[in-house]
């Protein structure tokens, strides 16, 4: 397989759903590890809570 360079696949998981005991929403995205070495945090839509929540990168 060809090397994609510094881009890696990551999983974003909802932080608020776990606190409420609901099913967390997850998104699969790619990020450039060279320009963003820290963990990613983005506001995305959670269909179980029916609102936009903070999603953090998980391992």
The first five atom37 places (N, CA, C, CB, O) and aatype in JSON, in Angstrom:
{
  "aatype": [20, 20, 20, 20, 20, 20, 20, 20, 20, 20, 20, 20, 20, 20, 20, 20, 20, 20, 20, 20, 20, 20, 20, 20, 20, 20, 20, 20, 20, 20, 20, 20, 20, 20, 20, 20, 20, 20, 20, 20, 20, 20, 20, 20, 20, 20, 20, 20, 20, 20, 20, 20, 20, 20, 20, 20, 20, 20, 20],
  "atom_mask": [
    [1, 1, 1, 1, 1],
    [1, 1, 1, 1, 1],
    [1, 1, 1, 1, 1],
    [1, 1, 1, 1, 1],
    [1, 1, 1, 1, 1],
    [1, 1, 1, 1, 1],
    [1, 1, 1, 1, 1],
    [1, 1, 1, 1, 1],
    [1, 1, 1, 1, 1],
    [1, 1, 1, 1, 1],
    [1, 1, 1, 1, 1],
    [1, 1, 1, 1, 1],
    [1, 1, 1, 1, 1],
    [1, 1, 1, 1, 1],
    [1, 1, 1, 1, 1],
    [1, 1, 1, 1, 1],
    [1, 1, 1, 1, 1],
    [1, 1, 1, 1, 1],
    [1, 1, 1, 1, 1],
    [1, 1, 1, 1, 1],
    [1, 1, 1, 1, 1],
    [1, 1, 1, 1, 1],
    [1, 1, 1, 1, 1],
    [1, 1, 1, 1, 1],
    [1, 1, 1, 1, 1],
    [1, 1, 1, 1, 1],
    [1, 1, 1, 1, 1],
    [1, 1, 1, 1, 1],
    [1, 1, 1, 1, 1],
    [1, 1, 1, 1, 1],
    [1, 1, 1, 1, 1],
    [1, 1, 1, 1, 1],
    [1, 1, 1, 1, 1],
    [1, 1, 1, 1, 1],
    [1, 1, 1, 1, 1],
    [1, 1, 1, 1, 1],
    [1, 1, 1, 1, 1],
    [1, 1, 1, 1, 1],
    [1, 1, 1, 1, 1],
    [1, 1, 1, 1, 1],
    [1, 1, 1, 1, 1],
    [1, 1, 1, 1, 1],
    [1, 1, 1, 1, 1],
    [1, 1, 1, 1, 1],
    [1, 1, 1, 1, 1],
    [1, 1, 1, 1, 1],
    [1, 1, 1, 1, 1],
    [1, 1, 1, 1, 1],
    [1, 1, 1, 1, 1],
    [1, 1, 1, 1, 1],
    [1, 1, 1, 1, 1],
    [1, 1, 1, 1, 1],
    [1, 1, 1, 1, 1],
    [1, 1, 1, 1, 1],
    [1, 1, 1, 1, 1],
    [1, 1, 1, 1, 1],
    [1, 1, 1, 1, 1],
    [1, 1, 1, 1, 1],
    [1, 1, 1, 1, 1]
  ],
  "atom_positions": [
    [[0.82, -1.18, 0.0], [0.0, 0.0, 0.0], [0.87, 1.25, 0.0], [-0.94, 0.0, 1.2], [1.95, 1.25, 0.59]],
    [[0.42, 2.27, -0.64], [1.19, 3.51, -0.72], [1.12, 4.27, 0.6], [0.67, 4.39, -1.86], [0.11, 4.25, 1.3]],
    [[2.2, 4.94, 0.93], [2.26, 5.75, 2.14], [1.52, 7.06, 1.9], [3.73, 6.02, 2.58], [1.78, 7.75, 0.91]],
    [[0.59, 7.41, 2.81], [-0.2, 8.63, 2.64], [0.52, 9.86, 3.17], [-1.54, 8.47, 3.33], [0.0, 10.97, 3.06]],
    [[1.69, 9.68, 3.75], [2.41, 10.81, 4.31], [2.04, 11.03, 5.76], [2.13, 12.07, 3.5], [1.83, 10.06, 6.49]],
    [[1.96, 12.28, 6.2], [1.68, 12.56, 7.61], [0.21, 12.41, 7.99], [2.14, 13.94, 7.94], [-0.13, 12.56, 9.17]],
    [[-0.68, 12.13, 7.04], [-2.11, 12.0, 7.35], [-2.41, 10.65, 8.01], [-2.95, 12.17, 6.07], [-1.95, 9.61, 7.54]],
    [[-3.2, 10.69, 9.1], [-3.6, 9.46, 9.8], [-5.1, 9.47, 10.03], [-2.85, 9.33, 11.15], [-5.72, 10.54, 10.13]],
    [[-5.7, 8.28, 10.12], [-7.12, 8.15, 10.43], [-7.29, 8.21, 11.94], [-7.7, 6.83, 9.85], [-6.54, 7.59, 12.68]],
    [[-8.3, 8.97, 12.39], [-8.59, 9.07, 13.82], [-10.1, 8.9, 14.03], [-8.1, 10.42, 14.4], [-10.88, 8.98, 13.09]],
    [[-10.49, 8.67, 15.29], [-11.9, 8.53, 15.65], [-12.23, 9.63, 16.65], [-12.2, 7.12, 16.25], [-11.52, 9.83, 17.64]],
    [[-13.32, 10.36, 16.38], [-13.81, 11.38, 17.3], [-15.03, 10.81, 18.03], [-14.17, 12.71, 16.54], [-15.92, 10.24, 17.4]],
    [[-15.06, 10.97, 19.36], [-16.17, 10.46, 20.16], [-16.77, 11.57, 21.0], [-15.7, 9.3, 21.06], [-16.06, 12.44, 21.51]],
    [[-18.1, 11.54, 21.15], [-18.83, 12.56, 21.91], [-18.46, 12.48, 23.39], [-20.35, 12.39, 21.72], [-18.36, 11.38, 23.94]],
    [[-18.25, 13.62, 24.03], [-17.88, 13.65, 25.44], [-19.11, 13.75, 26.35], [-16.95, 14.81, 25.71], [-19.07, 13.26, 27.47]],
    [[-20.17, 14.37, 25.88], [-21.35, 14.6, 26.73], [-22.24, 13.37, 26.86], [-22.16, 15.74, 26.17], [-22.91, 13.21, 27.87]],
    [[-22.27, 12.5, 25.86], [-23.15, 11.33, 25.88], [-22.75, 10.35, 26.97], [-23.14, 10.64, 24.52], [-23.62, 9.75, 27.61]],
    [[-21.46, 10.17, 27.19], [-20.99, 9.24, 28.24], [-21.47, 9.69, 29.62], [-19.45, 9.15, 28.22], [-21.86, 8.86, 30.44]],
    [[-21.45, 10.99, 29.87], [-21.89, 11.53, 31.16], [-23.36, 11.26, 31.41], [-21.61, 13.03, 31.24], [-23.78, 11.03, 32.55]],
    [[-24.16, 11.3, 30.34], [-25.61, 11.1, 30.45], [-26.01, 9.63, 30.35], [-26.31, 11.9, 29.39], [-27.18, 9.31, 30.51]],
    [[-25.06, 8.74, 30.07], [-25.36, 7.32, 29.96], [-25.99, 6.93, 28.64], [-26.24, 6.91, 31.06], [-26.58, 5.85, 28.53]],
    [[-25.88, 7.79, 27.64], [-26.43, 7.49, 26.31], [-25.33, 6.96, 25.41], [-27.09, 8.76, 25.69], [-24.15, 6.99, 25.75]],
    [[-25.73, 6.48, 24.26], [-24.79, 5.95, 23.28], [-23.99, 7.1, 22.66], [-25.53, 5.15, 22.19], [-24.59, 8.05, 22.17]],
    [[-22.64, 7.03, 22.67], [-21.85, 8.12, 22.09], [-21.79, 8.03, 20.58], [-20.43, 8.1, 22.66], [-21.72, 6.94, 20.02]],
    [[-21.84, 9.17, 19.93], [-21.68, 9.18, 18.47], [-20.19, 9.22, 18.16], [-22.43, 10.4, 17.83], [-19.41, 9.82, 18.9]],
    [[-19.81, 8.59, 17.06], [-18.41, 8.55, 16.65], [-18.29, 8.94, 15.19], [-17.8, 7.16, 16.88], [-19.13, 8.58, 14.37]],
    [[-17.24, 9.68, 14.89], [-16.94, 10.1, 13.52], [-15.52, 9.64, 13.18], [-17.08, 11.65, 13.35], [-14.62, 9.74, 14.02]],
    [[-15.32, 9.15, 11.97], [-14.01, 8.76, 11.47], [-13.53, 9.86, 10.53], [-14.05, 7.37, 10.74], [-14.19, 10.16, 9.53]],
    [[-12.39, 10.47, 10.85], [-11.83, 11.55, 10.06], [-10.32, 11.35, 9.92], [-12.15, 12.94, 10.7], [-9.74, 10.49, 10.58]],
    [[-9.69, 12.16, 9.08], [-8.23, 12.14, 8.96], [-7.68, 13.48, 9.42], [-7.78, 11.82, 7.5], [-8.35, 14.51, 9.33]],
    [[-6.46, 13.44, 9.92], [-5.79, 14.68, 10.3], [-4.32, 14.6, 9.93], [-5.95, 14.96, 11.82], [-3.77, 13.51, 9.77]],
    [[-3.7, 15.75, 9.79], [-2.29, 15.84, 9.47], [-1.51, 15.91, 10.79], [-1.99, 17.08, 8.56], [-1.59, 16.9, 11.5]],
    [[-0.76, 14.84, 11.11], [-0.03, 14.79, 12.37], [1.11, 15.8, 12.43], [0.52, 13.4, 12.59], [1.55, 16.18, 13.51]],
    [[1.59, 16.23, 11.28], [2.7, 17.18, 11.24], [2.25, 18.58, 11.7], [3.29, 17.24, 9.83], [2.96, 19.25, 12.44]],
    [[1.06, 19.0, 11.25], [0.59, 20.34, 11.59], [-0.25, 20.37, 12.87], [-0.21, 20.9, 10.44], [-0.35, 21.42, 13.5]],
    [[-0.86, 19.23, 13.26], [-1.69, 19.16, 14.47], [-1.29, 17.94, 15.3], [-3.19, 19.09, 14.1], [-2.0, 16.94, 15.29]],
    [[-0.17, 18.01, 16.04], [0.27, 16.85, 16.82], [-0.61, 16.61, 18.06], [1.71, 17.04, 17.24], [-0.64, 15.49, 18.58]],
    [[-1.31, 17.63, 18.53], [-2.16, 17.47, 19.73], [-3.46, 16.77, 19.36], [-2.45, 18.84, 20.39], [-3.8, 16.63, 18.19]],
    [[-4.2, 16.34, 20.39], [-5.49, 15.68, 20.16], [-6.51, 16.68, 19.64], [-6.0, 15.01, 21.46], [-6.55, 17.83, 20.07]],
    [[-7.33, 16.21, 18.71], [-8.31, 17.05, 18.04], [-9.59, 17.16, 18.84], [-8.6, 16.5, 16.65], [-10.03, 16.18, 19.45]],
    [[-10.21, 18.34, 18.86], [-11.49, 18.6, 19.52], [-12.35, 19.42, 18.58], [-11.29, 19.34, 20.89], [-11.98, 20.54, 18.23]],
    [[-13.5, 18.88, 18.17], [-14.37, 19.55, 17.22], [-15.81, 19.43, 17.68], [-14.21, 18.96, 15.8], [-16.19, 18.42, 18.28]],
    [[-16.62, 20.46, 17.42], [-18.06, 20.38, 17.68], [-18.73, 19.7, 16.49], [-18.67, 21.79, 17.94], [-18.64, 20.18, 15.36]],
    [[-19.4, 18.57, 16.76], [-20.09, 17.82, 15.72], [-21.5, 17.49, 16.23], [-19.31, 16.52, 15.34], [-21.79, 17.64, 17.41]],
    [[-22.36, 17.04, 15.33], [-23.74, 16.72, 15.67], [-23.84, 15.31, 16.27], [-24.64, 16.83, 14.42], [-23.28, 14.36, 15.72]],
    [[-24.55, 15.19, 17.39], [-24.82, 13.9, 18.01], [-26.29, 13.58, 17.79], [-24.45, 13.91, 19.52], [-27.15, 14.23, 18.39]],
    [[-26.62, 12.58, 16.96], [-28.02, 12.27, 16.67], [-28.79, 11.69, 17.86], [-28.11, 11.32, 15.53], [-30.01, 11.79, 17.9]],
    [[-28.09, 11.09, 18.83], [-28.75, 10.52, 19.99], [-29.22, 11.61, 20.95], [-27.83, 9.56, 20.71], [-30.27, 11.48, 21.58]],
    [[-28.44, 12.7, 21.06], [-28.82, 13.83, 21.91], [-29.55, 14.91, 21.12], [-27.59, 14.43, 22.57], [-30.14, 15.82, 21.71]],
    [[-29.51, 14.81, 19.8], [-30.15, 15.75, 18.88], [-29.65, 17.18, 19.06], [-31.65, 15.72, 19.07], [-30.44, 18.13, 19.06]],
    [[-28.32, 17.32, 19.22], [-27.7, 18.64, 19.31], [-26.21, 18.52, 19.0], [-27.92, 19.27, 20.71], [-25.67, 17.41, 18.94]],
    [[-25.56, 19.65, 18.81], [-24.13, 19.69, 18.56], [-23.39, 19.61, 19.89], [-23.73, 20.98, 17.77], [-23.72, 20.33, 20.84]],
    [[-22.39, 18.74, 19.96], [-21.61, 18.55, 21.18], [-20.13, 18.5, 20.83], [-22.04, 17.25, 21.92], [-19.76, 18.39, 19.66]],
    [[-19.28, 18.57, 21.84], [-17.83, 18.5, 21.64], [-17.44, 17.04, 21.46], [-17.06, 19.14, 22.84], [-17.81, 16.18, 22.26]],
    [[-16.69, 16.76, 20.4], [-16.17, 15.43, 20.12], [-14.65, 15.49, 20.23], [-16.61, 14.93, 18.71], [-14.02, 16.36, 19.65]],
    [[-14.06, 14.55, 21.0], [-12.62, 14.5, 21.19], [-12.04, 13.26, 20.53], [-12.27, 14.53, 22.67], [-12.7, 12.24, 20.37]],
    [[-10.78, 13.38, 20.17], [-10.07, 12.27, 19.54], [-9.81, 11.19, 20.59], [-8.73, 12.75, 18.91], [-9.36, 11.47, 21.7]],
    [[-10.1, 9.93, 20.2], [-9.79, 8.81, 21.08], [-8.7, 7.96, 20.44], [-11.06, 7.95, 21.37], [-8.43, 8.11, 19.25]],
    [[-8.08, 7.09, 21.2], [-6.98, 6.28, 20.7], [-7.43, 5.28, 19.68], [-6.3, 5.58, 21.82], [-6.62, 4.52, 19.16]]
  ]
}
